[in-house]
Amino acid sequence: GFGLASSSSSSSSSSSSSSSSMAAPRALEMHRHPFYPPLAAEELQQRDSLLAQCPGALDSPSSSSSSSSSSSSSSSRAHWGSLDCSKGRSKVRRSCFGFAADGSKVLAGSHDAVVAAAAATLSVHLSLAAPGVGLVLPHPTHPQLLAVGCQGPNRSGSVLKVLDLRQQPPRSFAASSSSSSSSSSSSSSEVGVAGCTYTSAFGDEWWTGAWHPSGSYLVCIDKRDRLHCLLPGHTSQQQQQQQQQQQRSSSSSSSGLQCGVLQLEAVTYGCCFALGGEVLVAAQEDGCCLLLPAAAAVDGAAAAAALQLPLLQSPAVVAAAAGTRGSVFAAGGGDGSIQLLQSETLSPLGSVPKADVGLQCLALSSDAAAFAWATKRAPPDQEPLLRRLEEPTRAAKHRLSVAAVSPTELLLQLETPGQVTAAAFHPYRRLLALACDVDSSSSSSSSRYGSSSSSSAKNLGILVLE
């Protein structure tokens, strides 16, 4: 287990301690009545009894000293590295971050580059230039395969390409996506799908995406909420001839894969596969999660059988995450709240209440035993009045929170050198990788992380939970 929570008290003492210690981080409290679906009175009593038996369940620190000791303990479990990006271009989006399938390296995409860093040392051993990176999706079963979505030649259109990282160097993204270049890329790789290229006919920026857990296909959603379902390595000779003719007559092309496009009705911010890949969960602006059957592929038939699951009353659902081996998925809202649900029955397992600001990123461990999240930092003029009066000289702090799923209990909060923009769990170990936007932090950041004005600022971290 995690074994990181040290304090324990009842739910009644939690409320009193939080009111008496305004300077301490606000306590997390269980939502006894999730918005959907409602719990029966007996189920509520069972949940309350589980929480009462759990040591340290969602209790606030009893004093500022205990808070500081907890922070120092958790920070000693983390080590930091740098992506070595130029100032203003080091921010990593949550759709551009993840572990390789074997957990040996962390893959991240910033503004104009894709980097691979060793998970043990966080030293960057591969950096690939790519214009306007929007997606970095590590293959779920092959540790050397990577899908990257970026802009096309001359920064026009949207391209997605499957790379084999063993190629030295991987083929340039700016190269023309002709059939000859794609075939040569595939022939130099042991994996048949490497070198597959898809150029969107619409040209809109990639926004989010996910591989199916089997690795047989992936879905990508662009900024206009079109869902592109891509099956690498499934083109016949007749399809290849049609694609060659299409490439001569238009800018839309796909080499080495089948593709289908589905227009989603609501604005979609994130997606993940749940229930072992049988369901695609799409986080949408209307406060719902769209559940699409995905047994073979996501297409029009799946859209007709989709289930719209209302989770939040007013804010948008901005993030969704699922474990590859568990039957749990998590959804986070624009108000900072998080809902944990059982994938088969859609019954609630727990939740985190809303915060002052929205959710920035959300991650669920592969075994669905723990989840991590970070919220956006409120502007100084929007901070609560009491907090501004009590902390007039303290610099803004950024934190990453980690909690257990069932029962839902806060395990730790890690202070970070900048706003956490992306987080990902190791595929089979209790490790958490996180990326920070140090460019948004003040120049007077703590010296243990490095100055945010330097290109070597510590913006990549590994948190050990074992």
Beta strands, then each sheet from edge to edge (+ up, - down):
strand 1: 78-81
strand 2: 97-99
strand 3: 105-109
strand 4: 113-118
strand 5: 124-129
strand 6: 135-138
strand 7: 145-151
strand 8: 158-164
strand 9: 197-199
strand 10: 206-211
strand 11: 218-222
strand 12: 226-232
strand 13: 253-255
strand 14: 257-263
strand 15: 268-274
strand 16: 279-284
strand 17: 288-293
strand 18: 307-310
strand 19: 317-322
strand 20: 328-333
strand 21: 338-342
strand 22: 348-352
strand 23: 359-364
strand 24: 370-375
strand 25: 398-404
strand 26: 409-416
strand 27: 419-425
strand 28: 431-437
strand 29: 460-464
sheet 1: 1+ 29- 28+ 27-
sheet 2: 2+ 3- 4+ 5-
sheet 3: 6+ 7- 8+ 9- 13+
sheet 4: 10+ 11- 12+ 14-
sheet 5: 15+ 16- 17+ 18-
sheet 6: 19+ 20- 21+ 22-
sheet 7: 23+ 24- 25+ 26-
end
